[in-house]
Amino acid sequence: MTTQTEADYVYENAPLVEVIAELRWSLIPLSAIPGGSVDPAFAHGSDAFTKLAKDLGYDKVEHLVPDGIPLEMLGGRPTLRFRKQINEWPLYQIGPGLFTCNVVPPYGGWKNFRETLRDGLTALFTTVPLDSTLVKPESLELRYIDVFTADHGLDGYEKFVRENLGINISMPVDLLENLKIDESATISSMEVRIPKGASNIWSRLLPS
């Protein structure tokens, strides 16, 4: 059973584990340090973001990396985490070239999460110059991590996606015969990617 408010769905028995919105931006590689990179905006931006996050009520700050580890070795990894209460969600994370907004159940729907994400992005864009020549957005991902069990009607992966999602994954008969295996013994997986130009997601996330 679901409830719907303004085209938003909240499932009573959702398989949801976590929702993650992740923004990554460009870093400057360091040839002198293999795997090293520099975020020219992070040192100042992280302090300014911390202040704005606290103004939003996210004043429980966790340092995720021990002191002394150079930021040049931490590109794309979270170094600071912000919560309103210890061990509670939603939360924000930032690091060189990285911002995330995370939430776990109970999940109030996309409309609720979007407001939290918008507040975090507004704080980020106020403190990190993502439109400069040195720092530009590279990717924006919204991930829903689900775990389906028998409580959600899971009775085999292929059967579940076929009957509940309307997707049929099957192996060519000739290939199965040549391999001398039964299709029931195979394991399938699927990945779907949507081109970034397919929808104007930025306009839906950012303040007007």
MODELLER restraints for C-alpha pairs under 7 A, 6 or more apart:
rsr = mdl.restraints
at = mdl.atoms
rsr.add(forms.Gaussian(group=physical.xy_distance, feature=features.Distance(at['CA:1:A'], at['CA:11:A']), mean=6.42, stdev=0.5))
rsr.add(forms.Gaussian(group=physical.xy_distance, feature=features.Distance(at['CA:1:A'], at['CA:12:A']), mean=6.29, stdev=0.5))
rsr.add(forms.Gaussian(group=physical.xy_distance, feature=features.Distance(at['CA:2:A'], at['CA:9:A']), mean=6.36, stdev=0.5))
rsr.add(forms.Gaussian(group=physical.xy_distance, feature=features.Distance(at['CA:2:A'], at['CA:10:A']), mean=5.75, stdev=0.5))
rsr.add(forms.Gaussian(group=physical.xy_distance, feature=features.Distance(at['CA:2:A'], at['CA:11:A']), mean=4.73, stdev=0.5))
rsr.add(forms.Gaussian(group=physical.xy_distance, feature=features.Distance(at['CA:2:A'], at['CA:12:A']), mean=6.29, stdev=0.5))
rsr.add(forms.Gaussian(group=physical.xy_distance, feature=features.Distance(at['CA:3:A'], at['CA:9:A']), mean=5.79, stdev=0.5))
rsr.add(forms.Gaussian(group=physical.xy_distance, feature=features.Distance(at['CA:3:A'], at['CA:10:A']), mean=5.64, stdev=0.5))
rsr.add(forms.Gaussian(group=physical.xy_distance, feature=features.Distance(at['CA:3:A'], at['CA:11:A']), mean=6.85, stdev=0.5))
rsr.add(forms.Gaussian(group=physical.xy_distance, feature=features.Distance(at['CA:4:A'], at['CA:10:A']), mean=6.86, stdev=0.5))
rsr.add(forms.Gaussian(group=physical.xy_distance, feature=features.Distance(at['CA:8:A'], at['CA:109:A']), mean=6.23, stdev=0.5))
rsr.add(forms.Gaussian(group=physical.xy_distance, feature=features.Distance(at['CA:8:A'], at['CA:110:A']), mean=6.42, stdev=0.5))
rsr.add(forms.Gaussian(group=physical.xy_distance, feature=features.Distance(at['CA:8:A'], at['CA:111:A']), mean=6.78, stdev=0.5))
rsr.add(forms.Gaussian(group=physical.xy_distance, feature=features.Distance(at['CA:9:A'], at['CA:109:A']), mean=6.19, stdev=0.5))
rsr.add(forms.Gaussian(group=physical.xy_distance, feature=features.Distance(at['CA:10:A'], at['CA:108:A']), mean=6.68, stdev=0.5))
rsr.add(forms.Gaussian(group=physical.xy_distance, feature=features.Distance(at['CA:10:A'], at['CA:109:A']), mean=5.51, stdev=0.5))
rsr.add(forms.Gaussian(group=physical.xy_distance, feature=features.Distance(at['CA:15:A'], at['CA:146:A']), mean=5.15, stdev=0.5))
rsr.add(forms.Gaussian(group=physical.xy_distance, feature=features.Distance(at['CA:15:A'], at['CA:147:A']), mean=5.27, stdev=0.5))
rsr.add(forms.Gaussian(group=physical.xy_distance, feature=features.Distance(at['CA:15:A'], at['CA:148:A']), mean=5.52, stdev=0.5))
rsr.add(forms.Gaussian(group=physical.xy_distance, feature=features.Distance(at['CA:15:A'], at['CA:152:A']), mean=6.97, stdev=0.5))
rsr.add(forms.Gaussian(group=physical.xy_distance, feature=features.Distance(at['CA:16:A'], at['CA:105:A']), mean=6.96, stdev=0.5))
rsr.add(forms.Gaussian(group=physical.xy_distance, feature=features.Distance(at['CA:16:A'], at['CA:145:A']), mean=6.05, stdev=0.5))
rsr.add(forms.Gaussian(group=physical.xy_distance, feature=features.Distance(at['CA:16:A'], at['CA:146:A']), mean=4.44, stdev=0.5))
rsr.add(forms.Gaussian(group=physical.xy_distance, feature=features.Distance(at['CA:16:A'], at['CA:147:A']), mean=6.47, stdev=0.5))
rsr.add(forms.Gaussian(group=physical.xy_distance, feature=features.Distance(at['CA:17:A'], at['CA:104:A']), mean=6.02, stdev=0.5))
rsr.add(forms.Gaussian(group=physical.xy_distance, feature=features.Distance(at['CA:17:A'], at['CA:105:A']), mean=6.83, stdev=0.5))
rsr.add(forms.Gaussian(group=physical.xy_distance, feature=features.Distance(at['CA:17:A'], at['CA:145:A']), mean=5.47, stdev=0.5))
rsr.add(forms.Gaussian(group=physical.xy_distance, feature=features.Distance(at['CA:17:A'], at['CA:146:A']), mean=5.37, stdev=0.5))
rsr.add(forms.Gaussian(group=physical.xy_distance, feature=features.Distance(at['CA:17:A'], at['CA:147:A']), mean=6.64, stdev=0.5))
rsr.add(forms.Gaussian(group=physical.xy_distance, feature=features.Distance(at['CA:18:A'], at['CA:102:A']), mean=6.99, stdev=0.5))
rsr.add(forms.Gaussian(group=physical.xy_distance, feature=features.Distance(at['CA:18:A'], at['CA:103:A']), mean=5.75, stdev=0.5))
rsr.add(forms.Gaussian(group=physical.xy_distance, feature=features.Distance(at['CA:18:A'], at['CA:104:A']), mean=4.48, stdev=0.5))
rsr.add(forms.Gaussian(group=physical.xy_distance, feature=features.Distance(at['CA:18:A'], at['CA:144:A']), mean=6.14, stdev=0.5))
rsr.add(forms.Gaussian(group=physical.xy_distance, feature=features.Distance(at['CA:18:A'], at['CA:145:A']), mean=5.25, stdev=0.5))
rsr.add(forms.Gaussian(group=physical.xy_distance, feature=features.Distance(at['CA:19:A'], at['CA:102:A']), mean=5.66, stdev=0.5))
rsr.add(forms.Gaussian(group=physical.xy_distance, feature=features.Distance(at['CA:19:A'], at['CA:103:A']), mean=5.30, stdev=0.5))
rsr.add(forms.Gaussian(group=physical.xy_distance, feature=features.Distance(at['CA:19:A'], at['CA:104:A']), mean=6.33, stdev=0.5))
rsr.add(forms.Gaussian(group=physical.xy_distance, feature=features.Distance(at['CA:19:A'], at['CA:143:A']), mean=5.72, stdev=0.5))
rsr.add(forms.Gaussian(group=physical.xy_distance, feature=features.Distance(at['CA:19:A'], at['CA:144:A']), mean=4.63, stdev=0.5))
rsr.add(forms.Gaussian(group=physical.xy_distance, feature=features.Distance(at['CA:19:A'], at['CA:145:A']), mean=6.19, stdev=0.5))
rsr.add(forms.Gaussian(group=physical.xy_distance, feature=features.Distance(at['CA:20:A'], at['CA:100:A']), mean=6.68, stdev=0.5))
rsr.add(forms.Gaussian(group=physical.xy_distance, feature=features.Distance(at['CA:20:A'], at['CA:101:A']), mean=5.81, stdev=0.5))
rsr.add(forms.Gaussian(group=physical.xy_distance, feature=features.Distance(at['CA:20:A'], at['CA:102:A']), mean=4.63, stdev=0.5))
rsr.add(forms.Gaussian(group=physical.xy_distance, feature=features.Distance(at['CA:20:A'], at['CA:103:A']), mean=6.77, stdev=0.5))
rsr.add(forms.Gaussian(group=physical.xy_distance, feature=features.Distance(at['CA:20:A'], at['CA:142:A']), mean=5.80, stdev=0.5))
rsr.add(forms.Gaussian(group=physical.xy_distance, feature=features.Distance(at['CA:20:A'], at['CA:143:A']), mean=5.13, stdev=0.5))
rsr.add(forms.Gaussian(group=physical.xy_distance, feature=features.Distance(at['CA:20:A'], at['CA:144:A']), mean=6.57, stdev=0.5))
rsr.add(forms.Gaussian(group=physical.xy_distance, feature=features.Distance(at['CA:21:A'], at['CA:100:A']), mean=5.48, stdev=0.5))
rsr.add(forms.Gaussian(group=physical.xy_distance, feature=features.Distance(at['CA:21:A'], at['CA:101:A']), mean=5.20, stdev=0.5))
rsr.add(forms.Gaussian(group=physical.xy_distance, feature=features.Distance(at['CA:21:A'], at['CA:102:A']), mean=6.53, stdev=0.5))
rsr.add(forms.Gaussian(group=physical.xy_distance, feature=features.Distance(at['CA:21:A'], at['CA:141:A']), mean=5.66, stdev=0.5))
rsr.add(forms.Gaussian(group=physical.xy_distance, feature=features.Distance(at['CA:21:A'], at['CA:142:A']), mean=4.42, stdev=0.5))
rsr.add(forms.Gaussian(group=physical.xy_distance, feature=features.Distance(at['CA:21:A'], at['CA:143:A']), mean=6.33, stdev=0.5))
rsr.add(forms.Gaussian(group=physical.xy_distance, feature=features.Distance(at['CA:22:A'], at['CA:99:A']), mean=5.82, stdev=0.5))
rsr.add(forms.Gaussian(group=physical.xy_distance, feature=features.Distance(at['CA:22:A'], at['CA:100:A']), mean=4.41, stdev=0.5))
rsr.add(forms.Gaussian(group=physical.xy_distance, feature=features.Distance(at['CA:22:A'], at['CA:101:A']), mean=6.66, stdev=0.5))
rsr.add(forms.Gaussian(group=physical.xy_distance, feature=features.Distance(at['CA:22:A'], at['CA:140:A']), mean=5.69, stdev=0.5))
rsr.add(forms.Gaussian(group=physical.xy_distance, feature=features.Distance(at['CA:22:A'], at['CA:141:A']), mean=5.11, stdev=0.5))
rsr.add(forms.Gaussian(group=physical.xy_distance, feature=features.Distance(at['CA:22:A'], at['CA:142:A']), mean=6.42, stdev=0.5))
rsr.add(forms.Gaussian(group=physical.xy_distance, feature=features.Distance(at['CA:23:A'], at['CA:98:A']), mean=5.87, stdev=0.5))
rsr.add(forms.Gaussian(group=physical.xy_distance, feature=features.Distance(at['CA:23:A'], at['CA:99:A']), mean=5.19, stdev=0.5))
rsr.add(forms.Gaussian(group=physical.xy_distance, feature=features.Distance(at['CA:23:A'], at['CA:100:A']), mean=6.30, stdev=0.5))
rsr.add(forms.Gaussian(group=physical.xy_distance, feature=features.Distance(at['CA:23:A'], at['CA:139:A']), mean=5.83, stdev=0.5))
rsr.add(forms.Gaussian(group=physical.xy_distance, feature=features.Distance(at['CA:23:A'], at['CA:140:A']), mean=4.52, stdev=0.5))
rsr.add(forms.Gaussian(group=physical.xy_distance, feature=features.Distance(at['CA:23:A'], at['CA:141:A']), mean=6.52, stdev=0.5))
rsr.add(forms.Gaussian(group=physical.xy_distance, feature=features.Distance(at['CA:24:A'], at['CA:97:A']), mean=5.35, stdev=0.5))
rsr.add(forms.Gaussian(group=physical.xy_distance, feature=features.Distance(at['CA:24:A'], at['CA:98:A']), mean=4.68, stdev=0.5))
rsr.add(forms.Gaussian(group=physical.xy_distance, feature=features.Distance(at['CA:24:A'], at['CA:99:A']), mean=6.53, stdev=0.5))
rsr.add(forms.Gaussian(group=physical.xy_distance, feature=features.Distance(at['CA:24:A'], at['CA:137:A']), mean=6.00, stdev=0.5))
rsr.add(forms.Gaussian(group=physical.xy_distance, feature=features.Distance(at['CA:24:A'], at['CA:138:A']), mean=5.57, stdev=0.5))
rsr.add(forms.Gaussian(group=physical.xy_distance, feature=features.Distance(at['CA:24:A'], at['CA:139:A']), mean=5.27, stdev=0.5))
rsr.add(forms.Gaussian(group=physical.xy_distance, feature=features.Distance(at['CA:24:A'], at['CA:140:A']), mean=6.51, stdev=0.5))
rsr.add(forms.Gaussian(group=physical.xy_distance, feature=features.Distance(at['CA:25:A'], at['CA:97:A']), mean=4.83, stdev=0.5))
rsr.add(forms.Gaussian(group=physical.xy_distance, feature=features.Distance(at['CA:25:A'], at['CA:98:A']), mean=6.57, stdev=0.5))
rsr.add(forms.Gaussian(group=physical.xy_distance, feature=features.Distance(at['CA:25:A'], at['CA:135:A']), mean=6.43, stdev=0.5))
rsr.add(forms.Gaussian(group=physical.xy_distance, feature=features.Distance(at['CA:25:A'], at['CA:136:A']), mean=5.34, stdev=0.5))
rsr.add(forms.Gaussian(group=physical.xy_distance, feature=features.Distance(at['CA:25:A'], at['CA:137:A']), mean=4.05, stdev=0.5))
rsr.add(forms.Gaussian(group=physical.xy_distance, feature=features.Distance(at['CA:25:A'], at['CA:138:A']), mean=4.76, stdev=0.5))
rsr.add(forms.Gaussian(group=physical.xy_distance, feature=features.Distance(at['CA:25:A'], at['CA:139:A']), mean=6.86, stdev=0.5))
rsr.add(forms.Gaussian(group=physical.xy_distance, feature=features.Distance(at['CA:26:A'], at['CA:97:A']), mean=6.20, stdev=0.5))
rsr.add(forms.Gaussian(group=physical.xy_distance, feature=features.Distance(at['CA:26:A'], at['CA:135:A']), mean=5.42, stdev=0.5))
rsr.add(forms.Gaussian(group=physical.xy_distance, feature=features.Distance(at['CA:26:A'], at['CA:136:A']), mean=5.42, stdev=0.5))
rsr.add(forms.Gaussian(group=physical.xy_distance, feature=features.Distance(at['CA:26:A'], at['CA:137:A']), mean=6.26, stdev=0.5))
rsr.add(forms.Gaussian(group=physical.xy_distance, feature=features.Distance(at['CA:26:A'], at['CA:138:A']), mean=6.06, stdev=0.5))
rsr.add(forms.Gaussian(group=physical.xy_distance, feature=features.Distance(at['CA:27:A'], at['CA:37:A']), mean=6.00, stdev=0.5))
rsr.add(forms.Gaussian(group=physical.xy_distance, feature=features.Distance(at['CA:27:A'], at['CA:38:A']), mean=5.58, stdev=0.5))
rsr.add(forms.Gaussian(group=physical.xy_distance, feature=features.Distance(at['CA:27:A'], at['CA:39:A']), mean=5.13, stdev=0.5))
rsr.add(forms.Gaussian(group=physical.xy_distance, feature=features.Distance(at['CA:27:A'], at['CA:97:A']), mean=6.23, stdev=0.5))
rsr.add(forms.Gaussian(group=physical.xy_distance, feature=features.Distance(at['CA:28:A'], at['CA:37:A']), mean=5.26, stdev=0.5))
rsr.add(forms.Gaussian(group=physical.xy_distance, feature=features.Distance(at['CA:28:A'], at['CA:38:A']), mean=4.99, stdev=0.5))
rsr.add(forms.Gaussian(group=physical.xy_distance, feature=features.Distance(at['CA:28:A'], at['CA:39:A']), mean=6.45, stdev=0.5))
rsr.add(forms.Gaussian(group=physical.xy_distance, feature=features.Distance(at['CA:29:A'], at['CA:36:A']), mean=6.07, stdev=0.5))
rsr.add(forms.Gaussian(group=physical.xy_distance, feature=features.Distance(at['CA:29:A'], at['CA:37:A']), mean=4.14, stdev=0.5))
rsr.add(forms.Gaussian(group=physical.xy_distance, feature=features.Distance(at['CA:29:A'], at['CA:38:A']), mean=6.37, stdev=0.5))
rsr.add(forms.Gaussian(group=physical.xy_distance, feature=features.Distance(at['CA:30:A'], at['CA:36:A']), mean=5.33, stdev=0.5))
rsr.add(forms.Gaussian(group=physical.xy_distance, feature=features.Distance(at['CA:30:A'], at['CA:37:A']), mean=5.07, stdev=0.5))
rsr.add(forms.Gaussian(group=physical.xy_distance, feature=features.Distance(at['CA:35:A'], at['CA:73:A']), mean=6.97, stdev=0.5))
rsr.add(forms.Gaussian(group=physical.xy_distance, feature=features.Distance(at['CA:36:A'], at['CA:72:A']), mean=5.16, stdev=0.5))
rsr.add(forms.Gaussian(group=physical.xy_distance, feature=features.Distance(at['CA:36:A'], at['CA:73:A']), mean=4.99, stdev=0.5))
rsr.add(forms.Gaussian(group=physical.xy_distance, feature=features.Distance(at['CA:37:A'], at['CA:72:A']), mean=5.01, stdev=0.5))
rsr.add(forms.Gaussian(group=physical.xy_distance, feature=features.Distance(at['CA:37:A'], at['CA:73:A']), mean=6.70, stdev=0.5))
rsr.add(forms.Gaussian(group=physical.xy_distance, feature=features.Distance(at['CA:37:A'], at['CA:75:A']), mean=6.08, stdev=0.5))
rsr.add(forms.Gaussian(group=physical.xy_distance, feature=features.Distance(at['CA:38:A'], at['CA:72:A']), mean=5.39, stdev=0.5))
rsr.add(forms.Gaussian(group=physical.xy_distance, feature=features.Distance(at['CA:39:A'], at['CA:96:A']), mean=5.44, stdev=0.5))
rsr.add(forms.Gaussian(group=physical.xy_distance, feature=features.Distance(at['CA:39:A'], at['CA:97:A']), mean=6.23, stdev=0.5))
rsr.add(forms.Gaussian(group=physical.xy_distance, feature=features.Distance(at['CA:41:A'], at['CA:128:A']), mean=5.93, stdev=0.5))
rsr.add(forms.Gaussian(group=physical.xy_distance, feature=features.Distance(at['CA:42:A'], at['CA:96:A']), mean=5.76, stdev=0.5))
rsr.add(forms.Gaussian(group=physical.xy_distance, feature=features.Distance(at['CA:45:A'], at['CA:127:A']), mean=5.00, stdev=0.5))
rsr.add(forms.Gaussian(group=physical.xy_distance, feature=features.Distance(at['CA:45:A'], at['CA:128:A']), mean=5.32, stdev=0.5))
rsr.add(forms.Gaussian(group=physical.xy_distance, feature=features.Distance(at['CA:48:A'], at['CA:127:A']), mean=5.82, stdev=0.5))
rsr.add(forms.Gaussian(group=physical.xy_distance, feature=features.Distance(at['CA:49:A'], at['CA:123:A']), mean=6.16, stdev=0.5))
rsr.add(forms.Gaussian(group=physical.xy_distance, feature=features.Distance(at['CA:49:A'], at['CA:124:A']), mean=6.19, stdev=0.5))
rsr.add(forms.Gaussian(group=physical.xy_distance, feature=features.Distance(at['CA:49:A'], at['CA:127:A']), mean=5.89, stdev=0.5))
rsr.add(forms.Gaussian(group=physical.xy_distance, feature=features.Distance(at['CA:52:A'], at['CA:123:A']), mean=6.05, stdev=0.5))
rsr.add(forms.Gaussian(group=physical.xy_distance, feature=features.Distance(at['CA:53:A'], at['CA:59:A']), mean=6.75, stdev=0.5))
rsr.add(forms.Gaussian(group=physical.xy_distance, feature=features.Distance(at['CA:57:A'], at['CA:84:A']), mean=5.58, stdev=0.5))
rsr.add(forms.Gaussian(group=physical.xy_distance, feature=features.Distance(at['CA:58:A'], at['CA:82:A']), mean=5.36, stdev=0.5))
rsr.add(forms.Gaussian(group=physical.xy_distance, feature=features.Distance(at['CA:58:A'], at['CA:83:A']), mean=4.62, stdev=0.5))
rsr.add(forms.Gaussian(group=physical.xy_distance, feature=features.Distance(at['CA:58:A'], at['CA:84:A']), mean=4.23, stdev=0.5))
rsr.add(forms.Gaussian(group=physical.xy_distance, feature=features.Distance(at['CA:59:A'], at['CA:82:A']), mean=6.52, stdev=0.5))
rsr.add(forms.Gaussian(group=physical.xy_distance, feature=features.Distance(at['CA:59:A'], at['CA:83:A']), mean=6.35, stdev=0.5))
rsr.add(forms.Gaussian(group=physical.xy_distance, feature=features.Distance(at['CA:59:A'], at['CA:84:A']), mean=5.86, stdev=0.5))
rsr.add(forms.Gaussian(group=physical.xy_distance, feature=features.Distance(at['CA:60:A'], at['CA:82:A']), mean=5.62, stdev=0.5))
rsr.add(forms.Gaussian(group=physical.xy_distance, feature=features.Distance(at['CA:60:A'], at['CA:83:A']), mean=5.05, stdev=0.5))
rsr.add(forms.Gaussian(group=physical.xy_distance, feature=features.Distance(at['CA:60:A'], at['CA:84:A']), mean=5.83, stdev=0.5))
rsr.add(forms.Gaussian(group=physical.xy_distance, feature=features.Distance(at['CA:60:A'], at['CA:85:A']), mean=6.24, stdev=0.5))
rsr.add(forms.Gaussian(group=physical.xy_distance, feature=features.Distance(at['CA:60:A'], at['CA:86:A']), mean=6.48, stdev=0.5))
rsr.add(forms.Gaussian(group=physical.xy_distance, feature=features.Distance(at['CA:61:A'], at['CA:80:A']), mean=6.80, stdev=0.5))
rsr.add(forms.Gaussian(group=physical.xy_distance, feature=features.Distance(at['CA:61:A'], at['CA:81:A']), mean=5.66, stdev=0.5))
rsr.add(forms.Gaussian(group=physical.xy_distance, feature=features.Distance(at['CA:61:A'], at['CA:82:A']), mean=4.75, stdev=0.5))
rsr.add(forms.Gaussian(group=physical.xy_distance, feature=features.Distance(at['CA:61:A'], at['CA:83:A']), mean=6.63, stdev=0.5))
rsr.add(forms.Gaussian(group=physical.xy_distance, feature=features.Distance(at['CA:62:A'], at['CA:80:A']), mean=5.66, stdev=0.5))
rsr.add(forms.Gaussian(group=physical.xy_distance, feature=features.Distance(at['CA:62:A'], at['CA:81:A']), mean=4.99, stdev=0.5))
rsr.add(forms.Gaussian(group=physical.xy_distance, feature=features.Distance(at['CA:62:A'], at['CA:82:A']), mean=6.48, stdev=0.5))
rsr.add(forms.Gaussian(group=physical.xy_distance, feature=features.Distance(at['CA:63:A'], at['CA:79:A']), mean=6.02, stdev=0.5))
rsr.add(forms.Gaussian(group=physical.xy_distance, feature=features.Distance(at['CA:63:A'], at['CA:80:A']), mean=4.93, stdev=0.5))
rsr.add(forms.Gaussian(group=physical.xy_distance, feature=features.Distance(at['CA:63:A'], at['CA:81:A']), mean=6.68, stdev=0.5))
rsr.add(forms.Gaussian(group=physical.xy_distance, feature=features.Distance(at['CA:64:A'], at['CA:79:A']), mean=4.86, stdev=0.5))
rsr.add(forms.Gaussian(group=physical.xy_distance, feature=features.Distance(at['CA:64:A'], at['CA:80:A']), mean=5.71, stdev=0.5))
rsr.add(forms.Gaussian(group=physical.xy_distance, feature=features.Distance(at['CA:65:A'], at['CA:79:A']), mean=5.64, stdev=0.5))
rsr.add(forms.Gaussian(group=physical.xy_distance, feature=features.Distance(at['CA:74:A'], at['CA:96:A']), mean=6.69, stdev=0.5))
rsr.add(forms.Gaussian(group=physical.xy_distance, feature=features.Distance(at['CA:75:A'], at['CA:96:A']), mean=5.02, stdev=0.5))
rsr.add(forms.Gaussian(group=physical.xy_distance, feature=features.Distance(at['CA:75:A'], at['CA:97:A']), mean=6.21, stdev=0.5))
rsr.add(forms.Gaussian(group=physical.xy_distance, feature=features.Distance(at['CA:76:A'], at['CA:95:A']), mean=6.42, stdev=0.5))
rsr.add(forms.Gaussian(group=physical.xy_distance, feature=features.Distance(at['CA:76:A'], at['CA:96:A']), mean=5.66, stdev=0.5))
rsr.add(forms.Gaussian(group=physical.xy_distance, feature=features.Distance(at['CA:76:A'], at['CA:97:A']), mean=5.25, stdev=0.5))
rsr.add(forms.Gaussian(group=physical.xy_distance, feature=features.Distance(at['CA:76:A'], at['CA:98:A']), mean=5.34, stdev=0.5))
rsr.add(forms.Gaussian(group=physical.xy_distance, feature=features.Distance(at['CA:77:A'], at['CA:95:A']), mean=5.53, stdev=0.5))
rsr.add(forms.Gaussian(group=physical.xy_distance, feature=features.Distance(at['CA:77:A'], at['CA:96:A']), mean=6.72, stdev=0.5))
rsr.add(forms.Gaussian(group=physical.xy_distance, feature=features.Distance(at['CA:77:A'], at['CA:98:A']), mean=6.68, stdev=0.5))
rsr.add(forms.Gaussian(group=physical.xy_distance, feature=features.Distance(at['CA:78:A'], at['CA:93:A']), mean=5.84, stdev=0.5))
rsr.add(forms.Gaussian(group=physical.xy_distance, feature=features.Distance(at['CA:78:A'], at['CA:94:A']), mean=5.09, stdev=0.5))
rsr.add(forms.Gaussian(group=physical.xy_distance, feature=features.Distance(at['CA:78:A'], at['CA:95:A']), mean=4.24, stdev=0.5))
rsr.add(forms.Gaussian(group=physical.xy_distance, feature=features.Distance(at['CA:78:A'], at['CA:98:A']), mean=6.68, stdev=0.5))
rsr.add(forms.Gaussian(group=physical.xy_distance, feature=features.Distance(at['CA:79:A'], at['CA:94:A']), mean=6.13, stdev=0.5))
rsr.add(forms.Gaussian(group=physical.xy_distance, feature=features.Distance(at['CA:79:A'], at['CA:95:A']), mean=4.88, stdev=0.5))
rsr.add(forms.Gaussian(group=physical.xy_distance, feature=features.Distance(at['CA:80:A'], at['CA:93:A']), mean=5.59, stdev=0.5))
rsr.add(forms.Gaussian(group=physical.xy_distance, feature=features.Distance(at['CA:80:A'], at['CA:94:A']), mean=5.48, stdev=0.5))
rsr.add(forms.Gaussian(group=physical.xy_distance, feature=features.Distance(at['CA:80:A'], at['CA:95:A']), mean=6.53, stdev=0.5))
rsr.add(forms.Gaussian(group=physical.xy_distance, feature=features.Distance(at['CA:81:A'], at['CA:91:A']), mean=6.94, stdev=0.5))
rsr.add(forms.Gaussian(group=physical.xy_distance, feature=features.Distance(at['CA:81:A'], at['CA:92:A']), mean=5.72, stdev=0.5))
rsr.add(forms.Gaussian(group=physical.xy_distance, feature=features.Distance(at['CA:81:A'], at['CA:93:A']), mean=4.41, stdev=0.5))
rsr.add(forms.Gaussian(group=physical.xy_distance, feature=features.Distance(at['CA:81:A'], at['CA:94:A']), mean=6.71, stdev=0.5))
rsr.add(forms.Gaussian(group=physical.xy_distance, feature=features.Distance(at['CA:82:A'], at['CA:91:A']), mean=5.53, stdev=0.5))
rsr.add(forms.Gaussian(group=physical.xy_distance, feature=features.Distance(at['CA:82:A'], at['CA:92:A']), mean=5.10, stdev=0.5))
rsr.add(forms.Gaussian(group=physical.xy_distance, feature=features.Distance(at['CA:82:A'], at['CA:93:A']), mean=6.28, stdev=0.5))
rsr.add(forms.Gaussian(group=physical.xy_distance, feature=features.Distance(at['CA:83:A'], at['CA:89:A']), mean=6.70, stdev=0.5))
rsr.add(forms.Gaussian(group=physical.xy_distance, feature=features.Distance(at['CA:83:A'], at['CA:90:A']), mean=6.85, stdev=0.5))
rsr.add(forms.Gaussian(group=physical.xy_distance, feature=features.Distance(at['CA:83:A'], at['CA:91:A']), mean=4.91, stdev=0.5))
rsr.add(forms.Gaussian(group=physical.xy_distance, feature=features.Distance(at['CA:83:A'], at['CA:92:A']), mean=6.87, stdev=0.5))
rsr.add(forms.Gaussian(group=physical.xy_distance, feature=features.Distance(at['CA:89:A'], at['CA:103:A']), mean=5.37, stdev=0.5))
rsr.add(forms.Gaussian(group=physical.xy_distance, feature=features.Distance(at['CA:89:A'], at['CA:104:A']), mean=6.44, stdev=0.5))
rsr.add(forms.Gaussian(group=physical.xy_distance, feature=features.Distance(at['CA:90:A'], at['CA:102:A']), mean=5.48, stdev=0.5))
rsr.add(forms.Gaussian(group=physical.xy_distance, feature=features.Distance(at['CA:90:A'], at['CA:103:A']), mean=4.41, stdev=0.5))
rsr.add(forms.Gaussian(group=physical.xy_distance, feature=features.Distance(at['CA:91:A'], at['CA:101:A']), mean=5.79, stdev=0.5))
rsr.add(forms.Gaussian(group=physical.xy_distance, feature=features.Distance(at['CA:91:A'], at['CA:102:A']), mean=5.35, stdev=0.5))
rsr.add(forms.Gaussian(group=physical.xy_distance, feature=features.Distance(at['CA:91:A'], at['CA:103:A']), mean=6.67, stdev=0.5))
rsr.add(forms.Gaussian(group=physical.xy_distance, feature=features.Distance(at['CA:92:A'], at['CA:100:A']), mean=5.63, stdev=0.5))
rsr.add(forms.Gaussian(group=physical.xy_distance, feature=features.Distance(at['CA:92:A'], at['CA:101:A']), mean=4.61, stdev=0.5))
rsr.add(forms.Gaussian(group=physical.xy_distance, feature=features.Distance(at['CA:92:A'], at['CA:102:A']), mean=6.44, stdev=0.5))
rsr.add(forms.Gaussian(group=physical.xy_distance, feature=features.Distance(at['CA:93:A'], at['CA:99:A']), mean=5.60, stdev=0.5))
rsr.add(forms.Gaussian(group=physical.xy_distance, feature=features.Distance(at['CA:93:A'], at['CA:100:A']), mean=5.04, stdev=0.5))
rsr.add(forms.Gaussian(group=physical.xy_distance, feature=features.Distance(at['CA:93:A'], at['CA:101:A']), mean=6.53, stdev=0.5))
rsr.add(forms.Gaussian(group=physical.xy_distance, feature=features.Distance(at['CA:94:A'], at['CA:100:A']), mean=6.49, stdev=0.5))
rsr.add(forms.Gaussian(group=physical.xy_distance, feature=features.Distance(at['CA:101:A'], at['CA:117:A']), mean=6.08, stdev=0.5))
rsr.add(forms.Gaussian(group=physical.xy_distance, feature=features.Distance(at['CA:114:A'], at['CA:205:A']), mean=6.58, stdev=0.5))
rsr.add(forms.Gaussian(group=physical.xy_distance, feature=features.Distance(at['CA:118:A'], at['CA:205:A']), mean=5.72, stdev=0.5))
rsr.add(forms.Gaussian(group=physical.xy_distance, feature=features.Distance(at['CA:118:A'], at['CA:206:A']), mean=5.78, stdev=0.5))
rsr.add(forms.Gaussian(group=physical.xy_distance, feature=features.Distance(at['CA:118:A'], at['CA:207:A']), mean=6.89, stdev=0.5))
rsr.add(forms.Gaussian(group=physical.xy_distance, feature=features.Distance(at['CA:129:A'], at['CA:135:A']), mean=6.65, stdev=0.5))
rsr.add(forms.Gaussian(group=physical.xy_distance, feature=features.Distance(at['CA:130:A'], at['CA:136:A']), mean=4.90, stdev=0.5))
rsr.add(forms.Gaussian(group=physical.xy_distance, feature=features.Distance(at['CA:130:A'], at['CA:137:A']), mean=6.24, stdev=0.5))
rsr.add(forms.Gaussian(group=physical.xy_distance, feature=features.Distance(at['CA:148:A'], at['CA:154:A']), mean=6.16, stdev=0.5))
rsr.add(forms.Gaussian(group=physical.xy_distance, feature=features.Distance(at['CA:154:A'], at['CA:160:A']), mean=5.73, stdev=0.5))
rsr.add(forms.Gaussian(group=physical.xy_distance, feature=features.Distance(at['CA:158:A'], at['CA:169:A']), mean=6.68, stdev=0.5))
rsr.add(forms.Gaussian(group=physical.xy_distance, feature=features.Distance(at['CA:161:A'], at['CA:167:A']), mean=5.54, stdev=0.5))
rsr.add(forms.Gaussian(group=physical.xy_distance, feature=features.Distance(at['CA:162:A'], at['CA:168:A']), mean=4.99, stdev=0.5))
rsr.add(forms.Gaussian(group=physical.xy_distance, feature=features.Distance(at['CA:171:A'], at['CA:183:A']), mean=6.98, stdev=0.5))
rsr.add(forms.Gaussian(group=physical.xy_distance, feature=features.Distance(at['CA:176:A'], at['CA:182:A']), mean=6.59, stdev=0.5))
rsr.add(forms.Gaussian(group=physical.xy_distance, feature=features.Distance(at['CA:176:A'], at['CA:183:A']), mean=6.79, stdev=0.5))
